[in-house]
């Protein structure tokens, strides 16, 4: 396995209406407050995991607030994804993941990072 960099390049972003619709229709979900994680196995791709991060406009009207939340989640995911990559390195499938912020207020970055790390650990447990 090549050395994994702590980056979140465009190739790892989940985009495309078909892929996202399929993720929400066929995926399994669990909560790790303040995040809801939906995941689905897909055919093998160029990267082991493709991730979608979102914050609802219904709860956070200001774009600056939504952007801050997404930035916190992206940073936490970027720093803690290596365990998930290690697990999926030898598998013959790709994982599509959606992380949705479901909290009512903006939490401190340390709290969000701790919860995202717990969510990734729970995701690994469900895959094994």
N, C-alpha and C positions, 0 to 999 in steps of 0.2 A: 504494500500500500504506500503510495507517495505521501510525503509530508503534507498534512492538511493545514491549510492556512485559515486563520480566523477572519474570513471574508464572507460576504454574502453577495456574490456576483449575479448578474442578470439571468444566467443559465439556471440558477437555483430558485428564481421567482416563479411561482405558479401563475400562469396567465392563459387566457383563452377561454371563451365562454363554454365550450364543450367540456373541457377538462374540469372547470369549476362546477358546472351543473352536475356532472357525473360524480364529483367528490361529495357534494351535498346530498345527492339522491341515493348513492350506494355506500357512503362512508359510515364509519362508526364514530361516535362522539363520547367525550367525557368532559367533566368540569374540573378545573383547578383554579378556583377563584383567585384573581379576577379574569381568568381566561377560559374560553371554551375551545377545545381542540377537536377537530374533525380530521380523520385520516382514512386513507384508502390505498390499497396496494394497486399498482398499475404495471404495465409492461416495462421492461428494462429500458432505461434511457441513459443519457450521457452523464447525469449526476444521480447519486442515490436518493436524494430527497429534493422535492420541489415544494416550496412553502408560500402560503398566502397569508398576509397579515392585514387585519382590518379593525377599524374602530367605527361604531355606528354613529351616523349623523343624527339619529333620533335622540340619542342621549347627550351627545356633544355637538352643539350647534356651531361652535366656532372651529374653523379649519385649523387654527393654531393648536387647539387642544387635541384634536384628532391626530395631527402630525406629531405632536409630542408623545402621545401614547404609542403610536406606531414606531416612532424612533426608539422608545424604551424597549418595546418588545423585540424589535429587530436586533438591537444591541445585545439583549439577553440571549436571544436565539443564536446569534453569531458567536458569542463567547462559549456557549455550552452545547453546540451541535456535534462536537467531536465524538461523543459516546454513541450517538445515534448512527453516525457515519461508520464507526468501527463495526457496529452490529450489521449494518446493511452492505458492507463492502463485499462479502462473499455470497450474498443472496442474489437470486436471479430475477428480482423485481425492483421497481422504483416505488417510493412512497410519496403520495401527495398529502400534504398537511395544510390545514387552515387553522390559524390562531386568531380568534375573535375576542376582543376585549369586552367583557360584560359588566364590569364594575360601574358604579354610579358616579364616582369621582376619580380624579387623577391621583394615583398613588405615587409614593416616592420610588425612585428608580431601583433602589436596593430591594424593596419589597417586590416589585415586579420581576426583577431578575431572579429572586429566590423562588417565586411561584412558577416562572417559566422553566426553571431548572427542575422543579418538582414535576411539572407537566411532561417534560421530556423524559424523565425517569419513569413516569407512569406509562408513557407511550412505549418505551423500551420493554417494560414488563408485559404489556399487552401483545407485543409482537413476538415475544419469546414463548 
